Amino acid sequence: MNIIIRNTGDAPIYDQITQQVKGLILRGELREGEALPSMRLLARELRISVITTKRAYEELEREGFITTVPGKGCFVAPRNLELVKESALRQAEEHLQKAVDAARTGGVTLEELTETLNILYGGE
């Protein structure tokens, strides 16, 4: 599992781990039932605190991306298509909010922005 931590920027380390693991799962690079590295191993590889990896794994489990089997470790949870769709929608909303803010600042109308989105999405 290849996770890259950036010390610059606003995102906390646990959130960087969470987002990257979600991406690996959603893209199918981590498959259902596949074991994740132990919290200690991941912390050692990333040179961060075990508390940070624990928080990331807890967040992933709370959101349904992984399951924990006591004494065995953490595994990729069965894919829930609603969960995948909800995650994609949430990410799209974040990007769209930035686009709306930029459009408002630049004086772009809702109609112009909607037309641009329709073109980008594939409709004409």
C-alpha positions in Angstrom: 0.0 0.0 0.0 1.6 3.2 -1.2 0.6 6.2 0.9 2.3 9.6 0.6 2.1 12.0 3.6 2.6 15.7 3.0 3.6 17.9 5.9 2.6 21.0 4.0 -1.0 22.0 3.6 -4.0 22.0 5.9 -5.0 18.3 5.8 -4.2 16.4 9.0 -2.1 13.3 8.6 -4.9 10.9 9.6 -7.1 12.5 7.0 -4.5 12.1 4.3 -4.3 8.4 5.2 -8.0 8.0 5.2 -8.5 9.7 1.9 -5.8 7.8 0.2 -7.0 4.4 1.5 -10.5 5.3 0.4 -9.2 6.1 -3.1 -7.3 2.8 -3.3 -10.5 0.9 -2.3 -12.8 2.9 -4.7 -10.4 2.4 -7.6 -10.2 -1.3 -6.9 -6.5 -1.3 -6.0 -7.4 -2.7 -2.6 -9.9 -5.5 -3.0 -12.7 -6.8 -0.8 -11.2 -8.9 2.0 -7.7 -7.8 1.4 -5.7 -7.2 4.6 -4.4 -3.8 5.4 -1.0 -3.3 7.1 -1.2 -3.3 10.9 -1.5 0.1 12.6 2.0 -0.3 14.0 3.5 -1.4 10.7 1.9 1.5 8.8 3.0 3.9 11.5 6.6 2.7 11.2 6.6 2.8 7.4 5.2 6.4 7.4 7.3 7.4 10.4 4.2 8.7 12.3 2.5 7.9 15.6 0.5 4.8 16.0 -2.3 7.0 17.4 -2.5 8.7 14.0 -2.9 5.4 12.1 -5.4 4.2 14.7 -7.5 7.3 14.1 -7.4 6.8 10.4 -8.4 3.2 10.6 -11.2 4.0 13.0 -12.5 6.6 10.6 -12.3 4.2 7.7 -14.2 1.6 9.7 -16.8 4.1 10.9 -17.5 5.0 7.2 -17.7 1.3 6.2 -14.6 1.0 4.1 -12.8 -1.5 6.3 -13.7 -4.0 9.0 -11.6 -5.1 12.0 -11.4 -8.7 13.0 -10.0 -8.9 16.6 -6.7 -10.7 16.7 -6.4 -10.8 12.9 -6.3 -7.2 11.7 -8.1 -4.8 9.4 -9.6 -5.8 6.0 -11.3 -4.1 3.1 -15.0 -4.3 3.7 -17.4 -5.7 1.1 -18.2 -3.0 -1.5 -21.4 -1.2 -0.8 -22.4 0.6 -4.0 -24.4 3.2 -2.1 -21.3 3.9 0.0 -19.2 4.3 -3.2 -21.8 6.6 -4.8 -22.2 8.7 -1.6 -18.4 9.1 -1.3 -18.1 10.2 -4.9 -21.0 12.6 -4.5 -19.5 14.1 -1.4 -16.1 14.6 -3.2 -17.9 16.2 -6.2 -19.8 18.6 -4.0 -16.6 19.8 -2.5 -15.1 20.5 -5.9 -18.3 22.1 -7.1 -18.4 24.4 -4.2 -15.0 25.7 -5.1 -16.2 26.1 -8.7 -19.3 28.0 -7.6 -17.1 30.3 -5.4 -14.7 31.0 -8.3 -17.7 31.6 -10.7 -19.3 34.1 -8.3 -16.0 35.9 -7.9 -15.6 36.1 -11.6 -19.1 37.2 -12.3 -20.1 34.0 -14.1 -23.9 33.4 -14.1 -25.6 30.2 -13.0 -26.7 29.6 -16.5 -23.1 29.9 -17.8 -21.8 27.6 -15.1 -24.6 25.0 -15.7 -23.8 25.1 -19.4 -20.1 24.5 -18.7 -20.9 21.6 -16.3 -23.2 20.0 -19.0 -20.4 20.3 -21.6 -17.8 18.8 -19.2 -20.1 16.0 -18.1 -20.6 15.0 -21.7 -24.0 16.5 -22.6 -24.3 19.3 -25.1 
